[in-house]
Amino acid sequence: MGVSDTPVEFVTEYLLKAKEIAENNANVPDELCDNLQKALDIASGLDGYLEQMSSQESEPLAELYSKSISHDWNKVHEDGKTFFRLPITCITGQVEGQVLKMLVHMSKAKRVLEIGMFTGYGALSMAEALPENGQLIACELEPYLKEFAQPVFDKSPHGKKITVKTGPAMDTLKELAAMGEQFDMVFIDADKHNYINYYKFLLDHNLLRLDGVICVDNTLFKGRVYLKDSADDFGKALQDFNQFVTNDPRVEQVIIPLRDGLTIIRRLPYTPQANTQLKSTVTYDEVFRGVQGKQVLDRLRLDGKVAYVTGAGQGIGRAFAHALGEAGTKVAIIDMDKGKAENVAHELTLKGISSMAVAADISKPEDVQKMIDDIVSKWGTIHIACNNAGINKNSASEDTSLEEWDQTFNINLRGTFMCCQAAGRVMLKQGYGKIINTASMASLIVPHPQKQLSYNTSKAGVVKLTQTLGTEWIDRGVRVNCISPGIVDTPLIHSESLEPLVQRWLSDIPAGRLAQVTDLQAAVVYLASDASDYMTGHNLVIEGGQSLW
């Protein structure tokens, strides 16, 4: 057996010695030998089982590093020093790498700081979990370790996210602090005596964002942090570090007995009790602590809410359904085409969002009422009504038929009114609700050169409907607002016959492009959230500036 590095490996080593002693002593009962063997099996098999049960990596990192080590690690450096061969098991373990990767995912980190890179295995594991525009800055004292790791980074599609800074880590921290940098997650695996100094600097200089996470490796240090007879300098330094973090009111921590100990530390929101020396200078009001303790981005969350979106089988409605679901709601997908509704509901299910598909023609009052009843029957209530369904027919005004006029108004205005009224009754009864109607830039201007009298007029009616209901119902807890999109990019308008029309539209839009459905998603989440509680009867125009020209 090799040199023991972790508490579990030490336990395994001591159990093995105890078993050998027991087997060589005739006076030791067989039952004791059997129990020692069972304990040894558990201790020796734990690390292998954890590695086996960890999710497979998205790329063969272990293989990548194994090849690099076998070819490069024994080379002689310029100063004549020969570096030892490093077995793959001594690199940041695959299990640890997967844990770090999981923490990056769970914290939704975009910027990560690593203090102590070593071979770069941990850095690349974390980089895998970062978004494409994410960044990881790795601090490494030894230039030769950067020379070793960089070719491996270059072979990985995630390596471009990693920037290695060599030299003393504290110098790099001071440089980052001077630039006002801030990180979502920090991983510390460097010189043990400086753990406490790195930690203090990170928090004292705001290098870690609020709710950010610090992960610290080796915090059990071969069990020496809790063994009373240990006189190891590193063990004592880590004892002091663990105790300091435990007593720090700015954070909370947990030590996970993974390998040699992994501490996870979360930075807490400020409270006067946690930092009394600043109490006299802090105005501890809702601006500082957040409304009901929620910071502004948390106020945009819609967790536990029930929403529906009409016309959600495609286009803008589909985008609204995804946005509301991502923000935390259960979403009812309403569409005339049951198949399209079911397809979108399936998309949401794949993203872990609760959904249901409902077929309804909102121009029919019985369909509207059944739609509301079905949602309330399944989920108990409705908090957010997104009335998006609509149609558009083009004709010169002198040629517009009553049939076209009635069909357009029956869906765009009459249908929207019926949905507002049916959902509003549920919301007024419970004293809370958010109604978001889809109007159009055509409610403000006359888009040209297309001729669409019935559409323009119906959407102007949606705005006035929104304004009237918004002022009438706000004192009973129901806010009503609308969104007016500009011309939205869809596959249909890219047909060859419409190309001259598209070019004309583009010349009228200061933004120089058509709207994407994703341009509208944040607006529907805002209007559905508590962050917009003081807004009602408002027409939120998102059209790239077209209505201003």
Buried (B, 14 or more C-beta within 10 A) or exposed (E): EEEBBBBBBBBBBEBBEBBEEBEEEEEBEEEEBEEBBEBBEBBBEBBEEBBEEBEEBEBEBBEBBBEBBEEEBEEEEEEEEEBEEBEBEBBBBBBBBBBBBBBBEEBEBBBBBBBBBBBBBBBBBBBBBBEEEBBBBBBBBEEBBBBBBBEBBEEBEBBEBBEBBBEEBBEBBEEBBEEEBBBBBBBBBBBBBBBBBBBEBBBEBBBBBEEBBBBBBBBBBBBBBEBEEBEBEBBBBBBBBBEEBEEBEBBEBEBEBBBBBBBBBBBBEBBEEBEEEEEEEEEEEEEEBBBEEBEEEBBBBBEEBBBBBBBBBBBBBBBBBBBBBBBBBBBBBBBBEBEBBBBBBEBBEEEEBBBBBBBBBBBBEEBBBBBBEBBBEEBEBBBBBBBBBBBBBEBEEEEBEEEBBEBBBBBBBBBBBBBBBBBBEBBBEBEBBBBBBBBBBBBBBEBEEBBBBBBBBBBBBBBBBBBEBBEBBBEBBBBBBBBBBBBBBBEEBEEEEEEEBBEEBBEBBEEEEBBEBEBBBEBBBBBBBBBBBEBBBBBBBBBBEBBEE
